[in-house]
Amino acid sequence: MIVGCTSEPGASTGTETETGTSTLPGTTSTVGDTTTTSTTTGTSEPTTTGEPVTSTGPTVGTTEPPETTTTSTSTTTGGGRPMPVECGGKIYECGDAIDNDGDGAIDGGDKECTSPCDDSEGSLQTDLPGQNLDCKNDCYWDDDSGVGNDKCEYDLQCDPQNPGGMIGCEFKQECEPDVPAQCLEVCTDLVPNGCDCFGCCHVQTPNGVVDIFLGSTPDCSLSNLEACGKCTFQDSCNNVCEPEKCELCFGEEELPDGCEEPGCDEGDTPCMVDMDGVSNCPEGFFCSTGCCQPIVPG
């Protein structure tokens, strides 16, 4: 539920050529960009020749089948691989179709990638130019680190949970974020289920739900929550996850019990991402917490 005013599919091509030889043994096949050649020599359509032994006896014959030759070759190029996806005219780590952190997952298939506008595949910190150079946060989910396009602004030093304590932005005094109508219009559609506009997210742990600030340190990840600072979830601009509506919450991989597909807001399309980062979202969208979201603000 959004609070407020409110593919990159891989390409594949293929050619197959067949000419006749069946020659055993010898079949060669490769998966991916592969050329498969098989040759088989066999027998077919036997013919029978012979002469009668007696006028009442059976016919004795010899089967000598003619030899038939078939040659089969197939070549496949592509095959569901992720393609680079631009964000604001640039290619970042979470959209470059490369497994940058070597964990076996690429781009949208990597849980540390918040969107193609994320330049750190190994961390929940987006590592965009200008991020964390001061203590003021804008919309955490767009393709920049300034307030110019969205007018969302929140000083980390205002949060008593001290989310900026690890990056030189220690808590000073409590204050509210600046969330004008433009902030809600630009940012809320980009926020994943279970997060607020400023990078604070609910995360389920064995000890219950904790709120973490994704921009805490370069080591902050779902597998290293100790490197993530705590934060205060902002009620003025967020997208609360509702499992009872089959929504897939941030950091989760399994849908709630009894759900066959992710629940999405009206107008949003449910989606899936495989481990290669390939989703079924149309061009210009990425798959976030089970729903197709625009890559950049519309």
Order of alpha helices (4+ residues) and beta strands (2+ residues): beta-beta-beta-beta-beta-beta-beta-beta-beta-alpha-beta-beta-beta-beta-beta-beta-beta
